[in-house]
């Protein structure tokens, strides 16, 4: 009997250890321009929202039949495994309702419907606890269309952040290190065991650094001053283009043509990895929907087929090149994969984007599936990057992970 109990306990623990971490589901090709906005930011941001603040999830459906979409909200722990909280413990009201705020495009070549989900709303009156959330969008047949992660924080601590050049002489020319200092308040018990941090570079959750414990403490301060554990490749400033006027070639656009919709052909890019670093202001991978002579860009901005090209030798060892940025949540899908054309010794790709200003970069996926962001763009310690730090806390005996602090800085004033 004792043996059977031991086996059952072992199987239970194994099931817990194998609990899957949730991943965002990228949308199908007809869903575009997914953005989070809040009352404090009109620019599409990585969704880090203060508890109690109103925020909006917006997206376009490039179809003519005004499909119905429904939303579902779930709560997750620090490691993105589903928390044990039942829905009534983190949500006041109900979800799984149809998104009723949508409008059709006006005076555009590309017909689409623009959807906007506001939280809180009449059905979902509040998200009542901090932590990680996942918002999933379903169609009327209950098929998952896409999902997005969301972090809601309480303003209890403000982590101090400073950006340094790498302390490792072998990487000092191309790595940036994030130093963190957290002042633990009297509300925080046993901080060395109950505090977790998440460090995000340029709003890209795919490359975030997690599971880093304080290196040491001074009084009530938790100090993170690692050599390699909190270091990121510096990267390079993002490339950019603008399509706010579909009838004229703006920044980064070589020429345009009108077929079924407008097509914008960008200037051919080249590798910058071997070139000296040059400062060129960017918005760190973000995008902004904008169009001239339009009163409401949500429904009046048109879609443009944007053509990318990269002069680069053919990769023959199983690598692939993608063009990505915050506009597609740094996704690596078939549609943004570059195709090599031997006659011009050039990589090309094209897809639809709503009128606006966009940052983008070319990245390489190696044959083993690893990401190399600097192969084409290069890595430089001088690069201006945005860094965000989230502080998670699970009190002794608590059932879920709270986010009790948030801060962000730019590496503009990087020091040695």
C-alpha positions in Angstrom: 0.0 0.0 0.0 2.8 2.4 0.9 4.5 1.6 -2.5 1.3 2.5 -4.3 0.9 5.8 -2.5 4.5 6.7 -3.4 3.9 5.9 -7.0 0.8 8.0 -7.1 2.6 10.9 -5.4 5.4 10.6 -7.9 3.0 10.6 -10.9 1.2 13.7 -9.5 4.5 15.6 -9.1 5.5 14.6 -12.6 2.3 16.0 -14.0 2.9 19.2 -12.2 6.4 19.5 -13.6 5.1 18.8 -17.1 2.4 21.5 -17.0 2.8 23.4 -20.2 3.8 27.0 -20.3 1.3 28.9 -22.5 2.5 30.5 -25.7 0.9 33.2 -27.7 -1.0 32.0 -30.8 -0.3 34.2 -33.9 -3.2 35.2 -36.0 -4.1 34.0 -39.5 -3.3 36.2 -42.5 -6.6 38.0 -42.5 -6.1 39.4 -39.0 -3.7 42.5 -38.9 -2.6 45.5 -36.8 -3.1 44.0 -33.4 -2.4 46.7 -30.8 -2.8 47.3 -27.1 -3.5 50.9 -26.0 -4.2 52.3 -22.6 -5.4 55.6 -21.1 -1.8 56.6 -20.6 -0.4 55.5 -24.0 -1.9 56.0 -27.5 1.1 54.2 -29.1 0.8 50.4 -29.5 2.8 49.1 -26.6 3.8 45.9 -25.0 0.8 45.4 -22.8 2.0 46.2 -19.3 -0.9 47.9 -17.6 -1.3 49.4 -14.1 -4.0 47.6 -12.0 -7.3 49.5 -12.5 -6.3 51.3 -15.7 -8.5 51.0 -18.8 -6.9 49.4 -21.8 -8.0 48.4 -25.3 -7.2 45.6 -27.6 -7.6 46.5 -31.3 -7.3 44.6 -34.5 -8.5 44.5 -38.1 -10.2 41.6 -40.0 -9.4 41.9 -43.7 -12.6 40.3 -44.9 -16.0 41.6 -46.1 -18.5 39.6 -43.9 -18.0 41.3 -40.5 -17.2 38.1 -38.6 -18.1 37.7 -34.9 -15.3 37.4 -32.4 -15.4 36.5 -28.7 -12.8 37.0 -26.0 -11.7 34.9 -23.0 -9.4 36.0 -20.2 -7.2 33.6 -18.1 -4.7 34.3 -15.3 -1.2 32.8 -15.2 1.7 32.5 -12.8 5.2 34.0 -13.3 6.4 31.0 -15.5 3.2 31.3 -17.7 1.6 28.1 -16.3 -2.1 28.6 -15.5 -2.7 29.8 -12.0 -5.0 28.0 -9.6 -7.3 31.0 -9.2 -10.9 30.5 -10.4 -12.3 33.1 -12.7 -14.3 34.9 -10.0 -11.0 35.5 -8.0 -9.4 37.6 -10.8 -12.3 38.8 -12.8 -15.3 40.9 -11.8 -18.1 40.1 -14.2 -17.9 37.6 -17.0 -16.0 37.1 -20.3 -16.6 34.9 -23.3 -18.8 37.6 -24.8 -18.9 38.9 -28.4 -16.9 42.0 -29.2 -19.5 44.5 -30.1 -17.4 47.5 -30.9 -16.5 47.2 -34.5 -16.7 49.5 -37.6 -16.2 49.0 -41.3 -13.4 50.7 -43.2 -14.3 53.8 -45.1 -12.9 55.0 -48.5 -10.1 52.3 -48.7 -9.0 50.0 -51.4 -8.6 47.2 -48.9 -12.0 46.4 -47.2 -11.7 45.5 -43.5 -13.5 45.7 -40.2 -11.8 47.3 -37.2 -12.5 45.7 -33.8 -11.9 47.2 -30.4 -12.2 45.4 -27.0 -12.2 47.7 -24.0 -11.4 46.4 -20.5 -13.4 47.2 -18.3 -16.7 47.0 -20.1 -20.3 46.2 -19.3 -19.6 42.5 -19.0 -16.0 42.4 -17.8 -16.1 45.1 -15.2 -12.6 44.7 -13.8 -9.5 42.6 -13.5 -9.1 42.5 -9.8 -5.6 41.1 -9.2 -2.2 41.7 -10.7 -0.1 39.2 -12.6 0.1 37.6 -16.0 -3.0 37.3 -18.2 -3.8 35.8 -21.6 -6.5 37.3 -23.8 -7.7 34.8 -26.4 -9.9 35.7 -29.3 -12.2 33.1 -30.8 -14.5 33.0 -33.8 -18.2 32.1 -33.7 -17.4 28.4 -34.0 -15.2 28.5 -30.9 -11.9 28.3 -33.0 -9.0 30.1 -31.5 -8.0 33.0 -33.8 -5.1 34.5 -31.8 -4.0 35.2 -28.3 -1.9 37.9 -26.6 -0.1 38.1 -23.2 -0.9 40.9 -20.8 0.9 41.9 -17.6 -1.0 43.9 -14.9 1.1 45.4 -12.1 0.6 47.1 -8.7 2.7 50.2 -7.9 4.3 48.9 -4.7 8.0 49.0 -5.6 9.9 50.7 -8.3 13.0 48.8 -9.4 16.0 50.9 -10.1 17.6 50.1 -13.5 20.9 51.1 -14.9 22.4 49.9 -18.2 26.1 49.1 -18.4 28.6 47.9 -21.0 29.3 44.2 -20.5 31.8 43.5 -17.7 33.2 40.6 -19.7 36.1 41.8 -21.8 35.2 39.2 -24.5 31.8 40.7 -25.0 32.4 44.4 -24.0 32.0 45.6 -27.6 28.6 44.2 -28.3 26.7 43.4 -25.1 24.7 45.5 -22.7 24.1 44.5 -19.0 21.1 45.4 -17.0 21.8 46.2 -13.3 18.7 46.2 -11.0 18.2 47.4 -7.4 14.9 46.6 -5.6 14.1 48.2 -2.2 12.0 45.6 -0.4 9.3 47.2 1.8 8.0 45.8 5.1 5.1 44.2 3.2 7.6 41.8 1.5 8.5 38.6 3.4 11.7 36.7 2.7 12.4 38.5 -0.6 15.3 36.2 -1.6 12.8 33.4 -2.0 9.6 35.2 -2.9 10.8 37.8 -5.5 11.2 37.1 -9.2 12.1 39.5 -12.0 11.6 39.7 -15.7 13.8 41.8 -18.0 12.5 42.7 -21.4 14.5 44.3 -24.2 12.5 46.4 -26.8 9.1 44.9 -25.8 10.2 41.5 -27.2 9.0 38.8 -24.7 10.6 36.1 -26.8 14.1 37.2 -25.8 13.3 38.2 -22.2 15.5 37.1 -19.3 13.8 35.4 -16.4 14.5 33.3 -13.3 17.2 35.6 -12.1 17.6 35.8 -8.3 19.3 38.7 -6.5 23.1 38.4 -6.5 23.3 39.8 -2.9 21.5 42.1 -0.5 22.5 45.3 1.3 20.0 46.0 4.1 16.6 45.8 2.5 17.9 46.2 -1.0 18.1 43.4 -3.5 21.1 43.8 -5.8 21.4 42.4 -9.3 24.9 43.1 -10.8 25.7 40.1 -12.8 28.3 39.8 -15.6 26.5 37.6 -18.0 23.2 36.5 -16.5 21.4 39.8 -17.2 23.2 40.8 -20.4 21.6 41.3 -23.8 23.2 41.6 -27.3 23.1 45.3 -28.0 21.8 44.9 -31.5 21.6 47.8 -33.9 19.1 50.6 -34.5 16.0 49.4 -36.3 15.4 50.1 -40.0 12.2 52.0 -40.7 9.8 53.2 -43.4 6.7 55.3 -43.6 3.5 54.8 -45.7 1.3 57.6 -44.4 0.8 58.8 -48.0 0.0 55.8 -50.2 0.3 57.9 -53.4 3.9 59.1 -52.7 7.2 57.5 -51.8 7.9 58.5 -48.2 10.9 57.6 -45.9 12.4 54.3 -46.8 10.2 53.8 -49.9 11.8 53.6 -53.3 8.7 53.6 -55.5 5.0 52.7 -55.4 2.5 51.3 -57.8 -1.3 50.7 -57.7 -2.8 47.3 -58.6 -5.7 46.1 -56.5 -4.2 48.0 -53.6 -1.1 50.2 -53.4 2.3 48.5 -53.3 5.3 50.2 -51.6 8.7 48.9 -52.6 11.3 49.7 -50.0 14.9 50.5 -50.8 17.1 47.4 -50.8 18.8 46.8 -47.4 22.3 45.5 -46.8 24.1 43.8 -44.0 25.3 46.3 -41.3 27.2 43.7 -39.2 30.6 44.7 -40.5 30.0 48.4 -40.7 30.8 50.9 -37.9 27.9 51.8 -35.6 25.9 54.8 -36.6 23.2 56.4 -34.4 19.9 56.6 -36.2 16.9 57.5 -34.0 14.2 54.8 -34.0 11.2 53.7 -31.8 12.8 50.4 -30.7 10.8 48.1 -32.9 7.4 49.7 -32.5 4.9 51.0 -35.1 2.4 53.7 -35.3 -0.7 53.8 -37.5 -0.9 57.1 -39.3 -2.2 58.6 -42.5 -2.3 62.0 -44.0 -5.7 63.6 -44.7 -7.5 61.1 -42.6 -9.6 62.0 -39.5 -9.9 58.5 -38.1 -7.0 56.2 -39.0 -8.7 53.3 -37.3 -11.1 52.9 -40.2 -9.8 55.3 -42.8 -6.1 54.2 -43.1 -5.6 51.9 -46.0 -3.5 48.7 -46.3 -0.4 48.6 -48.4 1.5 45.7 -49.8 5.0 46.4 -48.5 7.9 44.8 -50.5 11.2 44.1 -48.6 14.5 43.2 -50.2 17.9 42.4 -48.7 21.1 42.0 -50.6 22.8 39.1 -48.8 24.6 35.9 -49.9 22.5 32.8 -50.0 22.5 30.8 -46.8 23.3 27.2 -47.5 23.5 25.6 -44.1 19.8 25.4 -43.3 19.4 29.0 -42.0 16.4 31.2 -42.8 15.9 35.0 -42.8 12.8 36.7 -41.5 11.8 40.4 -41.3 10.1 41.2 -38.0 9.2 43.8 -35.4 6.6 44.8 -32.9 4.1 45.1 -35.7 3.7 41.3 -35.8 4.7 40.6 -32.2 8.2 39.4 -33.3 6.6 36.4 -34.9 8.5 34.0 -37.2 5.8 32.8 -39.7 5.8 31.7 -43.3 4.5 35.1 -44.5 7.4 37.1 -43.2 10.1 34.6 -44.2 12.4 36.0 -46.9 12.9 34.1 -50.2 16.2 34.0 -52.0 16.3 34.9 -55.7 19.7 33.8 -57.2 19.3 35.9 -60.4 19.6 39.0 -58.3 21.5 37.5 -55.3 18.8 39.0 -53.2 16.3 38.0 -50.6 12.7 39.3 -51.0 9.4 39.2 -49.1 6.1 41.1 -49.1 2.9 41.3 -47.0 0.2 43.8 -46.1 0.6 46.5 -43.5 -1.7 49.3 -42.5 -0.5 52.8 -43.3 1.9 54.1 -40.8 5.4 54.4 -39.5 7.2 51.0 -38.9 10.4 49.8 -37.4 11.8 46.4 -38.6 14.9 44.3 -38.7 16.1 41.1 -40.4 16.9 38.2 -38.2 18.4 34.7 -38.9 17.0 31.4 -37.6 19.8 28.8 -37.6 19.3 25.2 -38.6 19.0 24.2 -34.9 16.1 26.7 -34.4 18.1 29.2 -32.5 17.6 33.0 -33.1 20.5 35.2 -34.2 19.3 38.8 -34.2 22.7 40.3 -34.9 23.9 38.3 -37.9 22.7 40.8 -40.4 22.1 44.0 -38.3 25.2 43.6 -36.1 25.6 44.0 -32.3 27.0 47.2 -30.8 27.3 48.3 -27.2 26.3 51.9 -28.2 22.8 50.9 -29.5 19.9 52.7 -27.9 17.5 50.1 -26.5 14.5 50.2 -24.2 14.5 47.9 -21.1 11.6 47.0 -18.9 11.8 45.2 -15.6 8.8 43.6 -13.9 8.9 42.5 -10.2 6.9 39.4 -9.3 6.1 38.4 -5.7 4.5 35.3 -4.2 4.1 35.7 -0.4 4.6 32.7 1.8 1.5 30.5 1.4 0.1 32.6 -1.4 -1.7 30.9 -4.3 -0.6 33.1 -7.2 2.2 35.4 -8.4 1.5 39.2 -8.1 3.4 41.8 -10.1 4.3 44.4 -7.5 6.6 46.7 -9.5 7.5 48.0 -12.9 10.0 50.4 -14.4 11.7 51.1 -17.7 14.7 52.9 -19.0 16.6 53.7 -22.2 20.2 52.8 -22.7 20.9 56.3 -24.0 23.1 57.0 -21.0 24.9 53.7 -20.9 28.0 53.7 -18.8 31.0 51.4 -18.2 
